[in-house]
């Protein structure tokens, strides 16, 4: 068992999610930015790399530096990052630039793909199309490929959003991955899991949520920067 990296937050509140549904929020007034990492190296394009620690491409690194420069201008109090290097670079940069407290955790890593991991999407579509269809039809429960379900991802990732708010974070950045952002958005906004694939979350894209008195509110979706700031309420 490997040790946690420096700055890591390995202990998180334990939570169970027995069914999909809308989390009504905490009424804290906090603002949460969910940020996806940049483009990965060309060797991994078109592959189900999932929870593997694959490197960024040169373009991905440039886009990460651009995002760090843009988001570091905000007065973040907490940054919570995936431990995978492609997202960790973004989290560490924003925390350093903004002066925010940083927590790094494997609980925000990309979804584990089981027997699909590392295979090309083309091969999966050709040889195991029925498995792909099963996952996209019921991502909350499907695990016949030996990988994680949306339920698994939510149960490990959402407690870190909760912790950041409970620790006093009123402006929080969460740097992670497509499926983690997708699952968090679906839960917080009350989307049925299988409909969450309609959400567009581009590489280096960011979504802003507000923990309003009426519940979670999506303020910005799939943007490349935080301006104008502060957002109108």
N, C-alpha and C positions, 0 to 999 in steps of 0.2 A: 504494500500500500504506500503510494508516494505521499510525501509531505505536501502541505498546502504552500503555494507560492507566497513570497512576501506581500504583505498588504491584503492577504486573503481573508475572507469571512466564511469560514467553513461551517459554522454553526448557525442554523437558521430556524425560525419558528416552524414547528411541525404543523402541517395542515392536511386535511383530507378533502377531496372533492369527489363526492359520490355521483354527481350528475352535473351536466352543463347548466349554466344559468348566469344570470346577471348579478354581479357583485354591486351592491348599492353604494359602495364607497364608504369613506370614513368621515366625510363632512369636514375635512381638515383645511380645505382651501389650497392644498398643494398642487403644484404643476409638475407633471411627469413627462419627460421626453424619452421616448423609446427610439433608439437609433440602431440601424442595421449597419454592419461592417461593409467595407468596400469590396471590389472585385477580387476574386482569388486567382491564383496563377493559372495560366492556360492549360497546364497539365490536368487540371481538375474541372475544366469546363464540361458541362454535360454529364457529370457524374454525381452519384448520390453519396457525397462525402460526409454528410451529416455531422456527427460528433467528432470526426477526425480533425486533428490540428493541422490544417493545410495552410500554406502561406498566401499572402496577398500577391497580386501581380504588381508590376511597376505602376500601372494606372490606379490600382487599388490603394497603393501607398500614397500616391499623389492626392487622390480623393480623400484619404484619411487625414492627411495634413491640412487640406482645405477645410474639412469639417472641424478639425481641432481648432483651427484659427477662428472659424465663425462661432462655434459654440462656447469657446473659452471666454468670450466677451460677456456671457451671462453669469450672474452671481449664484452659481450652483452651490448648494450646501452639502449635497451628497452625490457621489457617482458610484454606481454599482455596475460591475463589468463581468462578462463571461471570462473564464480563465483561458479560453482558446485565443491564440496570439492574434488572429485576424480581427477580433473584437477588442481584445485587451489593449492593443496599441491605441485605439480610439479612446477607450476609457481612461487610460493612464495620461494621455495627452490632454484631455479635457480637464481632468482633476488637477494636473500640474498647472495648466494655464489659468484656471479659475480659482485655484486655491481651495477646492472642495475636498472633503474627506472621501477617501477611496476605499471601496471594498471589492475584492476580486473573488469570484466563487465559481466552481464547476456547475453549480445549480442553474446557471444561466447559459450553459453551453447548448449548442444546437442539438436537435432531436437525434437520438441514436437510431440508426437505420437497420440494425440487426443484420440479417443475411443479405440485405441490399447494399450494405456499406461498401463503397468503393466501386460499385458496378456502374456501367454507363446507363444513362436513362434510355438510350435506344435499345440496349440489350434487355433491360427490365421490361420495356414496353412490348418487345417481341416475345420474350420467353416467359414472363411472369405478369402479363397484363392483368390477369384475374386478381392477383395480389394487389397491384396498384389500384385497381378499381375498388377493391374491398376497403383499402385505406381511405381513399377519397370519399367513399360513400359513408363511412362511419369512422372518422379519425379519432373519435373519443374512446372507442373500444377496440379497434382492430390492432392485433399484435401477432398475427400468425406468421409474420416474417421474423419474429424474435426481437423486434425493435420496440421503441417506446410509442405509446399512445399520446394523444393530446392531453388526456387526463394526467399521465405521468409528467409531462412537461409542465403543466399548470401547477401541479402539487409541489414541484421543486422550485419553480421560478417565482410564482406570485408572492410567497412569503417574504421575499427580499424587497419587493415593492412595499409591502406592508411595513416591514422593519424600517425602511428608509423614512417612511412617513412618521412612524411612532418615535423614531429617534430625533424628530424635529425638523426633518427635511421639508422645506416648503417649495424648493426648486430642486428637482432630482433628475439626473441623467442615468438611463439604463442602456448600456451598450452591449448588444447581443447579436441575434441572428434572425433570419426570416421567420422560421417556424416559431421561435420564442415570441417575437413581436406579434405574429398572427394569433397565437393562442392567447396571449395576454389581452390583446384587443378584443377578441371574441368574447372572452369571459367578462371583461369590464364593461363592454357595451351590450351584452346580452344577445350576441349572435349565435345561432345554431352552429355547432362546430363544422359541419360539412359545408356551410355557406361561407365560412371564413376564408376559403380559398379564393373568393371573389375580391378580397382585399388586395390592393396593389401596394407592395412594399419593395421598392427598388433597392438595389445596392446603393449604399450611402444615403438611403432615404430615412427620414425621421418623422415620427408622429408625436403630437402633443396632446396630452389628456389633462383635464382639470377635475380635481376631486371636489366638485361643487356640492352645496347643500342638497341639491336634487339628485345627486349621484354622479357617476363618471360621465364626462362630456368630452367628445372628440373635437378638438379645436382646430388642429391642422393635421393633414394627412399626406405622407409621402413627400415631404419638402426637403430641400437641400440645405436650408439654413434657417436660423431662428428669427430673422427680421421680418416685419417690424416687431420690436419688443418694447414694452410688454404688450401682450395681445389684448384686444378689446374684449370686454366681458358683456 
